[in-house]
Amino acid sequence: MSNEDTLRAEYPADLIKSGVRGKYASRYRKGTNVVVIDPDLHKIFPDSESVNRALRQYAEEHQISQA
């Protein structure tokens, strides 16, 4: 690893300094549940709400409990 400064010129220093350190750290510690779906499915399920609705319907139809 090099000690050379590798920050690209297109990233303004004021933008970098405006960030909040650890802003999402507590969420990350709790765990994540991100699932990447294939592009063809994204056309059918464009957002979290549509995915959740479909999964709940599937679970209900197949009598899968949320235990």
Contacts in CASP RR format, 6 or more apart in sequence:
PFRMAT RR
TARGET T0000
AUTHOR 0000-0000-0000
METHOD contacts of the structure
MODEL  1
MSNEDTLRAEYPADLIKSGVRGKYASRYRKGTNVVVIDPDLHKIFPDSES
VNRALRQYAEEHQISQA
7 16 0 8 1.000
37 45 0 8 1.000
37 51 0 8 1.000
44 50 0 8 1.000
45 51 0 8 1.000
45 54 0 8 1.000
58 64 0 8 1.000
59 65 0 8 1.000
59 66 0 8 1.000
END
